[in-house]
Amino acid sequence: MTDKINHEPVKVLDKGFVRLVDFMGGDQGVVDAARVSYGGVSKGAEADKKLIGYLLKHSHMTPFEHSVFKFHVSAPIFVARQWFRHRFAAYNEVSFRYTEVKDDFYMPSTWRGQDKKNKQGSSAAIELDQKALHAMFKTQVDAALAVYKNMLEQGVAREMARMVLPVNLYTEFYWTVNARSLMNFVALRADTHAQFEIQAYGEALAKQFKALMPWTYEAFLRDGWKGENPTIAAEKAALPVLQTAAR
Ligand SMILES: Cc1cc2nc3c(=O)[nH]c(=O)nc-3n(C[C@H](O)[C@H](O)[C@H](O)COP(=O)(O)OP(=O)(O)OC[C@H]3O[C@@H](n4cnc5c(N)ncnc54)[C@H](O)[C@@H]3O)c2cc1C
């Protein structure tokens, strides 16, 4: 546990958030786990930071599994579906069999066009009529919610009525993930090849990771991050040059 925990939710998209519930280990947890292999103890901050850089550079990844984050996340279902593909984590999600759905839908601020080269991607499209698209979309979402409520009034079970709802509905889940798996998530999902919406979560998580494990985050930027993201690229470019030992 640490007293550095900020429990305030960090807003993501229009209504989503990432909230750190608990945290264990930190950079020191990684160092301690690595040194236990040979019965060693901390040799001071500089040596410990260097050790973390060494471990990551040489893919000695298990010490990073001893530092653990527990997040409470609110994300649209289509984002959660991508998120849940990351198997090295623990998940518990709200049940819409148990609770009634509220008017809690993701409404994108801008509609993107289909990318011409990347079949999975999207890009800015000035030809799209944003206002008309937004109105059409809202009509559809409102109608789906109205049918859902009508079905519940008629006595239909929540587990069945929910089938009419679109995947932009927000869901909530607890996500407990170790630093190794979090790095994998950030590497894949903060990257510009990931869908914009999950990228926003990847970036929010990268910031929390940086705040709580600054040495590991720096090592990750140096040797773990291979992706594209302008903010992370700028952070990486601003890192101090490492002093190499004279021969
Ligand atoms: C841009 C992008 C596009 C994608 N498109 C698609 C798509 O079109 N269709 C689709 O189905 N998925 C898609 N995915 C999801 C992707 O294939 C992964 O399922 C997801 O990113 C989780 O990554 P992961 O397996 O590394 O994470 P985790 O499941 O957390 O696994 C972490 C690591 O553990 C190891 N590992 C886990 N399980 C095994 C195993 N069974 N055997 C060996 N090693 C294992 C691997 O090293 C893995 O990287 C996409 C992901 C991204 C980022």
The ligand as a Gaussian input file, in Angstrom:
#p B3LYP/6-31G(d) Opt

LIG

0 1
 C       -4.739000      -2.487000     -32.616000
 C       -5.311000      -3.801000     -32.200000
 C       -6.126000      -4.504000     -33.056000
 C       -6.676000      -5.742000     -32.697000
 N       -7.488000      -6.406000     -33.561000
 C       -8.013000      -7.594000     -33.204000
 C       -8.858000      -8.330000     -34.098000
 O       -9.145000      -7.885000     -35.194000
 N       -9.372000      -9.505000     -33.673000
 C       -9.072000     -10.036000     -32.452000
 O       -9.554000     -11.126000     -32.135000
 N       -8.283000      -9.361000     -31.596000
 C       -7.751000      -8.171000     -31.927000
 N       -6.955000      -7.502000     -31.034000
 C       -6.729000      -8.061000     -29.698000
 C       -5.337000      -8.738000     -29.583000
 O       -5.216000      -9.810000     -30.477000
 C       -5.127000      -9.234000     -28.145000
 O       -6.114000     -10.196000     -27.837000
 C       -5.212000      -8.132000     -27.110000
 O       -4.503000      -7.002000     -27.528000
 C       -4.650000      -8.634000     -25.780000
 O       -3.244000      -8.692000     -25.912000
 P       -2.372000      -9.799000     -25.211000
 O       -2.767000     -11.169000     -25.640000
 O       -0.937000      -9.401000     -25.409000
 O       -2.754000      -9.553000     -23.637000
 P       -2.923000     -10.641000     -22.480000
 O       -4.053000     -11.529000     -22.767000
 O       -3.002000      -9.835000     -21.198000
 O       -1.617000     -11.482000     -22.542000
 C       -0.361000     -10.891000     -22.134000
 C        0.767000     -11.702000     -22.729000
 O        0.757000     -12.994000     -22.156000
 C        1.174000     -13.948000     -23.134000
 N        0.066000     -14.880000     -23.343000
 C       -1.221000     -14.737000     -22.950000
 N       -1.948000     -15.800000     -23.285000
 C       -1.125000     -16.638000     -23.935000
 C       -1.292000     -17.889000     -24.555000
 N       -2.465000     -18.512000     -24.600000
 N       -0.225000     -18.450000     -25.127000
 C        0.976000     -17.856000     -25.127000
 N        1.214000     -16.651000     -24.565000
 C        0.174000     -16.050000     -23.968000
 C        1.523000     -13.165000     -24.395000
 O        2.880000     -12.843000     -24.360000
 C        0.697000     -11.905000     -24.237000
 O        1.211000     -10.800000     -24.958000
 C       -6.394000      -6.282000     -31.408000
 C       -5.561000      -5.561000     -30.535000
 C       -5.024000      -4.338000     -30.914000
 C       -4.151000      -3.587000     -29.955000

